[in-house]
């Protein structure tokens, strides 16, 4: 069990009905804008969460054969609309998903 405010261990995204998958797909245009590129492949594959007066989502998105971006988004408890916090580019699929 993780302590309050700490990032939970990453989990595999189970499919398109997974909450983290839906969140990443809903932010795709913003993620591409922040990354400065359009992705032919956009497959959310792993995520972790952190409770902080809402929920931080850390999501690994596969964008090529062995390429990925790491996405940080936040969702308030009161408003279900997610907001994009940041995007880390230049990642590989095997890179661990960590707090940023």
C-alpha positions as CSV (number, residue, x, y, z in Angstrom):
1,X,0.0,0.0,0.0
2,X,1.4,3.4,-0.9
3,X,1.2,6.4,1.4
4,X,-1.0,9.4,0.6
5,X,0.5,11.6,-2.1
6,X,2.9,9.0,-3.4
7,X,2.8,7.6,-6.9
8,X,1.3,4.1,-7.1
9,X,3.1,1.4,-8.9
10,X,2.6,1.4,-12.7
11,X,-0.1,-0.9,-14.1
12,X,-0.7,-2.2,-17.6
13,X,-3.6,-0.6,-19.5
14,X,-6.1,-3.3,-20.1
15,X,-7.8,-1.9,-23.2
16,X,-9.8,1.0,-24.6
17,X,-12.3,0.9,-21.7
18,X,-9.6,1.6,-19.2
19,X,-9.9,5.0,-17.5
20,X,-6.2,6.0,-18.3
21,X,-6.6,4.9,-21.9
22,X,-9.7,7.1,-22.3
23,X,-7.9,10.0,-20.6
24,X,-4.9,9.8,-22.9
25,X,-7.0,9.6,-26.1
26,X,-9.0,12.6,-25.0
27,X,-5.8,14.6,-24.7
28,X,-4.1,13.3,-27.9
29,X,-4.3,16.7,-29.8
30,X,-2.9,18.5,-26.8
31,X,-0.2,15.9,-26.3
32,X,0.8,16.1,-30.0
33,X,0.9,19.9,-29.7
34,X,3.1,19.9,-26.7
35,X,5.4,17.3,-28.2
36,X,5.5,19.2,-31.5
37,X,4.6,16.3,-33.7
38,X,1.7,14.1,-34.9
39,X,1.8,10.5,-33.9
40,X,0.9,7.8,-36.4
41,X,0.8,5.3,-33.5
42,X,-0.8,6.4,-30.3
43,X,-1.3,3.4,-27.9
44,X,-1.5,4.0,-24.1
45,X,0.2,1.0,-22.6
46,X,0.9,1.7,-18.9
47,X,-0.1,4.2,-16.2
48,X,0.3,5.1,-12.6
49,X,-1.7,7.5,-10.4
50,X,-1.1,9.8,-7.5
51,X,-3.8,11.3,-5.3
52,X,-3.2,15.1,-4.8
53,X,-6.5,17.0,-4.3
54,X,-7.5,15.2,-7.5
55,X,-5.6,12.6,-9.4
56,X,-2.3,12.9,-11.3
57,X,-2.1,10.4,-14.1
58,X,1.3,9.3,-15.4
59,X,0.7,7.5,-18.7
60,X,3.2,5.8,-21.1
61,X,2.0,6.0,-24.7
62,X,3.6,3.9,-27.4
63,X,4.2,6.1,-30.4
64,X,6.3,3.9,-32.6
65,X,8.1,0.5,-32.8
66,X,10.1,1.2,-29.6
67,X,9.2,4.8,-29.1
68,X,7.1,6.3,-26.4
69,X,6.1,9.5,-24.7
70,X,5.3,9.9,-21.0
71,X,2.3,12.0,-20.2
72,X,1.3,13.7,-17.0
73,X,-2.3,14.8,-16.7
74,X,-4.5,15.9,-13.7
75,X,-8.2,15.5,-13.0
76,X,-10.0,17.3,-10.2
77,X,-12.4,15.4,-8.0
78,X,-15.0,18.1,-8.7
79,X,-14.5,18.4,-12.5
80,X,-14.1,15.2,-14.7
81,X,-12.3,17.3,-17.4
82,X,-8.6,16.3,-17.5
83,X,-5.9,18.9,-18.0
84,X,-2.5,18.1,-19.5
85,X,0.4,19.0,-17.3
86,X,3.5,17.9,-19.3
87,X,4.9,15.5,-21.9
88,X,8.3,13.8,-21.9
89,X,9.4,12.9,-25.4
90,X,12.4,10.8,-26.5
91,X,11.4,7.8,-24.4
92,X,11.6,4.1,-25.2
93,X,8.9,1.6,-24.6
94,X,11.1,-0.2,-22.0
95,X,11.8,3.1,-20.1
96,X,10.3,3.0,-16.6
97,X,7.3,5.2,-15.9
98,X,8.4,7.6,-13.1
99,X,7.2,10.7,-11.4
100,X,8.0,13.9,-13.3
